[in-house]
Amino acid sequence: MNWEALSALSAIFVPIGGAMCVVLWWIMQKIRSDVDMLEQALAAHRLHVAENYVTNGALAKAIDGVNDSLKEIFLKLDKIMDSKADKECRR
């Protein structure tokens, strides 16, 4: 291979390689901007969840309150049923 053929090949492949590098650079920039956008969206979602969703402790406290109320209701029902049973036994 002589210098003229090498020069002709380099005249063809150097611009093609440069164009490929530009295309790869553009793709990488697009990917970086998409990643940045997704990171911002994820941060916003995490903030939304932290502000609006109930924590495990608060949920457990609310459930305990409901359980206590149900226990009181059943105790009252038991007293009512016992008093009715006592009245029926006295007759």
NORFEN-V335063 format. One record per residue. N is the residue number from 1. RES is the residue in three letters. PSI is psi in radians with two decimals (none if undefined). OMEGA is omega in whole degrees, -180 to 180 (* if undefined). D_LAST is the distance of its C-alpha to the last C-alpha in Angstrom with 2 decimals. Layout:
n res psi omega d_last
N RES PSI OMEGA D_LAST
N RES PSI OMEGA D_LAST
This chain:
n res psi omega d_last
1 MET 2.28 -179 123.78
2 ASN 3.08 -176 125.92
3 TRP -0.56 -179 125.10
4 GLU -0.71 179 125.22
5 ALA -0.70 177 122.56
6 LEU -0.69 178 120.41
7 SER -0.69 179 120.86
8 ALA -0.74 178 119.90
9 LEU -0.72 179 116.76
10 SER -0.55 177 115.78
11 ALA -0.45 179 116.41
12 ILE -0.84 -171 113.87
13 PHE -0.49 179 111.22
14 VAL -0.84 177 111.18
15 PRO -0.62 178 110.02
16 ILE -0.78 178 107.50
17 GLY -0.71 177 106.16
18 GLY -0.75 179 106.06
19 ALA -0.70 178 104.17
20 MET -0.68 178 101.69
21 CYS -0.71 178 101.21
22 VAL -0.76 179 100.59
23 VAL -0.77 178 98.03
24 LEU -0.70 178 96.26
25 TRP -0.75 180 96.32
26 TRP -0.74 179 94.80
27 ILE -0.76 180 92.05
28 MET -0.69 178 91.28
29 GLN -0.72 179 91.12
30 LYS -0.77 179 88.72
31 ILE -0.76 179 86.49
32 ARG -0.75 180 86.56
33 SER -0.64 177 85.62
34 ASP -0.71 178 82.76
35 VAL -0.76 178 81.51
36 ASP -0.74 179 81.70
37 MET -0.74 179 79.78
38 LEU -0.65 177 77.06
39 GLU -0.71 178 76.83
40 GLN -0.72 179 76.32
41 ALA -0.70 178 73.67
42 LEU -0.73 178 71.85
43 ALA -0.72 178 72.02
44 ALA -0.69 179 70.62
45 HIS -0.75 178 67.78
46 ARG -0.70 178 66.95
47 LEU -0.75 179 66.89
48 HIS -0.79 180 64.63
49 VAL -0.75 -179 62.18
50 ALA -0.59 -178 62.26
51 GLU -0.57 -167 61.59
52 ASN -0.37 -176 58.94
53 TYR 2.58 -177 56.95
54 VAL 2.55 177 54.07
55 THR 2.88 179 54.69
56 ASN -0.70 -180 52.66
57 GLY -0.75 180 51.49
58 ALA -0.67 178 50.34
59 LEU -0.75 179 48.53
60 ALA -0.69 179 46.78
61 LYS -0.73 179 45.77
62 ALA -0.73 179 44.36
63 ILE -0.68 177 42.41
64 ASP -0.68 177 41.04
65 GLY -0.73 178 39.85
66 VAL -0.75 179 38.07
67 ASN -0.75 179 36.49
68 ASP -0.73 179 35.29
69 SER -0.73 178 33.77
70 LEU -0.69 178 31.98
71 LYS -0.75 179 30.63
72 GLU -0.73 179 29.27
73 ILE -0.81 -179 27.65
74 PHE -0.60 176 25.97
75 LEU -0.74 178 24.80
76 LYS -0.74 178 23.22
77 LEU -0.71 178 21.62
78 ASP -0.74 179 20.29
79 LYS -0.73 179 18.81
80 ILE -0.80 -179 17.20
81 MET -0.69 178 15.83
82 ASP -0.73 180 14.63
83 SER -0.63 176 12.87
84 LYS -0.70 179 11.15
85 ALA -0.67 178 10.30
86 ASP -0.70 179 8.99
87 LYS -0.69 180 6.70
88 GLU -0.62 179 5.50
89 CYS -0.54 -179 5.52
90 ARG -0.41 -178 3.80
91 ARG none * 0.00
